Structure formats: structure tokens, C-alpha cells
Amino acid sequence: MAKAKTMYQCQDCGATSPKWVGKCGGCGNWNTMIEETVAPGKAAAVQPGSRASAVLRIGDVQVDTASRVKTGIVEFDRVLGGGIVLGGVVLLGGDPGIGKSTLLMQALAAMATRGMRALYISGEESASQTAARARRLSGDSTAVDDVLILAESDLAVIEQAISDTKPHVIVLDSVQTARSGTLDSAAGTVSQLREVAARIVDRAKKDRIAAFLVGHVTKDGSLAGPKVLEHLVDTVLAFEGERGQALRTLRVQKNRFGSATEVGVFEMRETGLAEVPSPSALFLAERPKGLPGSAIAATCEGDRAMLVEVQALVSPADSGSGRRVARGVDGGRLAMLLAVLERSCGLVLGRADVFVNVVGGLRVDEPALDLAVALAVASSHTGRLVDADTVVYGEVGLAGEVRNVVRTELRLAEAEAMGFGRVVGPSSELGRISGGKPQKATRAGTRGPLAVEAVTRLADALDRVLR
């Protein structure tokens, strides 16, 4: 018989090495190589008489349109693409204490009240601890009473429980705590994660079970474990937010059954997570007026437009070059915008400390935020105010031009709904909407006419918006 051998495997990226090294050659992280035992494999032979799956034309395949089920949480369903898919596997990651277990328990409770069998598998808490937390979140409601609970980390026991209860939806909290007895390695290692995830995915596909896997994250916010874990599942969600703030955002990183750009917004309360149907109103609730360094941006996440406040503070540096601190925006993007402001608008920012923050703890990745960031920095630096009734959006290029972005109609509609009277953005799209008048036009809104102004250069935007 072939002897089992040992190897060293990175717990972050899955790279292997025949001997221990301090720095992983795959991801560059230090002290992530762990010794694991590798059992000799045997090639699988095709059994005599076995038949391959039928080869069909796509046009002849019957699509099961009834396989998507609503969770009962509108924001959650939006991110999932309209609800959960029976047979689909979702990986949900986030910082400890951010609300992953709370969100999934609320979803299971809502589905259990509609007659669906829901099984919550906890490898980190006992059954009594999980039940106490569920009852605390539900208050006097009995919605969680029908949710099944299993406190177990052994994969064989978990699979047997799934076979016995035949649930419609399961939650494994967390995938790092589950362990297969067929492997000698400890729970949470790369080999265990791969084995556990593969078997849960296989079970979900065969029995048409909607499965949620809760995943831990590393210190840089990425999902712990090898990338193969993300490839095995159908959907990858990231639950984000600041621990000291009530706002939580649920983002899609991968979705085989829907859009990969949607975002859901929640607010953490004593009774659990509450949906935020109008994020713009929440973000702008405490907006200061009459102070420099603040600009309102129209952003888009998937099919949802949101208005967010961008704040900037520019102050003289103590010595040498200034610091650049960005929260909610990309730091490299901020550095580029500061260089454009110096070259195209004549602002001297090299020896100034620049702090930029998206209020509410929201992280915005789209380039449409560029114009608001530049205006907020220029406002703080010059002391001139951004008009409180103005919403801006647009990508800023290296030559100082304001470039077009997608979903202009959604941004304008959100500005109208929130009662703003003026929108400033790129000329190419606004000029088309305003009937070929790129300088200024009015658009009838639900709360009166909305003034639409198009700009082509960042310097022009500063002259128009700052006062």
C-alpha cells in the first residue's frame, strides 16, 4: 500500500510546498503554511454499463421557474436576485459580530412560518445558546419556534441529520468549524474546508436544498480559506459595516442566479436587523448645512440609486508631505483625484493632510463618486460651500475631464424623490436627456422642476458648484 505523506499548505490561498517556508509563495503572507497529511488517491474507474448524462439542446431543456423562494426579507431577496434557489449554495462572509447569524436566523424564521422546513446547524454555539439568541431577536413572536437546531461539527452527523429531517433550507454556521472524519487534519484547514464544502454542495444539488454557509474572514476582510471555496458555491455575499455604527450593507461578490452588483441595506437594532427601504434618507438624515467640505453624490449599486454624503477635511501637514486617509473610497483613487485637482484646477495639496469619508460607513467602489470627492476636497481647501440643494456625480479622468457613467435616469429619479433641485453631471448623457442642451435644462419631477446642468471639465464643475 502507498504510504501517506505530509505536505505544507497555505491556509489563505491553498498553495502547497514539500517543506515549511515562512512566506507563502502563492499569496505572499507570512506564517500561513500548516503541515497536513495527504492520503494516497486512487483513480476512479468507469463502471461497466454506466451511462453518461443525456446530451440535450439548450432549447429542449425545461427551466424550473418555481425553484426560487422568497426569504421574507425584501433586502435579502434583492441581493440574492429575487430569493433563494432550491439547490443553490450561498457563502456569506463578514467580520465577527457584524450580524451574519442574526440575518440568517431571521430569514429561517420567516420561511418556517410559511411551512418550509429550516435547519440551523451551529458548530460554534450549543443548541441552548442558539435558541436563546433566536428568542431574544424575535421578542414575543413565536416565529422561530419551528426552526430546527443542530449543534454539531461532525460532517457525518450533519449529513445524517439532513437526510432524516429533509429540510428545504439549511444554514451551516460556520463552515470553518465543520470537520470530516475521513481527513486527519483539524477543522478549518484547507483540506477540511474543501471537503466540507464539496459534500454540502453535492448534498444541496441532489436533494434540492437551499444551503447557506457562514464563512470567517481574514484581517484584510477577504474570506478565509482557499479560493476553491468561492468557486464551489453559487453565490458569495459579503456583510459589511462598522462595529460602532448601526448601518450594515450586504453586497454580492458572485451570483450565478442573478446580478452581481446588488446591495442590501440594514440597520442593526436591539431586536435584530431591520431593513432600510430608503437608504438615501438614512445617509442624509444628519447632513450639516452651511459648512465647507461636504458634497452629495448620486451613486448606483445594481438597480438601486442612493444619495450619499462625502465629507472632506484639508488641513496643513505638520511636516513634510501630507497624509491621505480615505474611508469608504479607494485610497488610490483619492490620490489620483488630488493630483488632478493640483494639475487641472491649481489647488496646492501636496503638503496638506487630506481626510475623506463617506458618511454612514458605506463603501462606494464606482467611479461616479469622483466628482463629489473632488468637490468636497476643493470646498474644504478653499472654504467655499457646495450648494446644499445640489447633487453631483461623474467620473473624473486624468486630464481633468468629467466622464459619463451608467444609469443616469436612476440617479436623476432618486434626486427628485429626495427633494433636491439641481443635478450636476457629465455632459454626454445629461445633454442627451435634456434634449441636446448640454449647458442647462429642466426636468419635470414629482416635487417640482429639477435643474440639470452638464459639465465637461472638473474646473468648470468647481466654478458652477462652489459658492
Secondary structure as GFF3:
##gff-version 3
##sequence-region A 1 467
A	DSSP	beta_strand	5	10	.	.	.	ID=ss1
A	DSSP	beta_strand	16	17	.	.	.	ID=ss2
A	DSSP	beta_strand	33	38	.	.	.	ID=ss3
A	DSSP	three_ten_helix	58	60	.	.	.	ID=ss4
A	DSSP	three_ten_helix	65	67	.	.	.	ID=ss5
A	DSSP	beta_strand	68	69	.	.	.	ID=ss6
A	DSSP	alpha_helix	74	80	.	.	.	ID=ss7
A	DSSP	beta_strand	84	85	.	.	.	ID=ss8
A	DSSP	beta_strand	89	94	.	.	.	ID=ss9
A	DSSP	alpha_helix	100	112	.	.	.	ID=ss10
A	DSSP	beta_strand	118	122	.	.	.	ID=ss11
A	DSSP	alpha_helix	127	138	.	.	.	ID=ss12
A	DSSP	three_ten_helix	143	146	.	.	.	ID=ss13
A	DSSP	beta_strand	148	151	.	.	.	ID=ss14
A	DSSP	alpha_helix	155	165	.	.	.	ID=ss15
A	DSSP	beta_strand	169	173	.	.	.	ID=ss16
A	DSSP	alpha_helix	190	207	.	.	.	ID=ss17
A	DSSP	beta_strand	210	215	.	.	.	ID=ss18
A	DSSP	alpha_helix	228	232	.	.	.	ID=ss19
A	DSSP	beta_strand	235	240	.	.	.	ID=ss20
A	DSSP	beta_strand	247	255	.	.	.	ID=ss21
A	DSSP	beta_strand	263	269	.	.	.	ID=ss22
A	DSSP	beta_strand	272	275	.	.	.	ID=ss23
A	DSSP	alpha_helix	279	283	.	.	.	ID=ss24
A	DSSP	beta_strand	294	301	.	.	.	ID=ss25
A	DSSP	beta_strand	304	316	.	.	.	ID=ss26
A	DSSP	beta_strand	324	327	.	.	.	ID=ss27
A	DSSP	alpha_helix	331	345	.	.	.	ID=ss28
A	DSSP	beta_strand	352	358	.	.	.	ID=ss29
A	DSSP	three_ten_helix	367	369	.	.	.	ID=ss30
A	DSSP	alpha_helix	370	382	.	.	.	ID=ss31
A	DSSP	beta_strand	390	392	.	.	.	ID=ss32
A	DSSP	beta_strand	395	396	.	.	.	ID=ss33
A	DSSP	beta_strand	402	403	.	.	.	ID=ss34
A	DSSP	alpha_helix	408	417	.	.	.	ID=ss35
A	DSSP	beta_strand	422	426	.	.	.	ID=ss36
A	DSSP	alpha_helix	427	433	.	.	.	ID=ss37
A	DSSP	beta_strand	440	445	.	.	.	ID=ss38
A	DSSP	beta_strand	448	455	.	.	.	ID=ss39
A	DSSP	alpha_helix	458	465	.	.	.	ID=ss40
###
